[in-house]
Amino acid sequence: MSNNMNKVIIQGNLVRDPECKDVGETRLCKISLASNREYKDVKEVCFVEAYAWGNINKVIEQYLTVGSHVLLEGRLKLDSWVSKEGENRHKHVIVVENLTMLPSGKK
C-alpha cells in the first residue's frame, strides 16, 4: 500500500457569493476563488472552485460574500458529468477541510 498525499492550500478572494443548498442530509456550499500571482512584470490569476460540506458552511453562509479574502486547505477531487450535448466533462475542485477568513482591506 502506498502513502499518497492530496493536499491543497490556496489563498484568494471570492469572485461571487457562495452558492449553498441542501444535498440529502447535509449542506453543500460552492465557492469560487481567484488567486493572484505576480512574477516580475507578469500577473497571473488562477480561478478555482471549492466545495464545502458540513459545519464549515455555517461560517461560509454567515460571513463570506464576493470579495472575501480566505485561505483554504483541502484536497483535490475530480468531478465528472455528462453535458446536455452528451459529452463527458471533467473538472478539478477543492474539497474544503479548513477555512481561514483573512482581512480583505475593505472597511
Beta strands, then each sheet from edge to edge (+ up, - down):
strand 1: 8-14
strand 2: 19-23
strand 3: 26-39
strand 4: 42-53
strand 5: 69-82
strand 6: 88-102
sheet 1: 2+ 3- 1+ 5- 6+ 4+
end
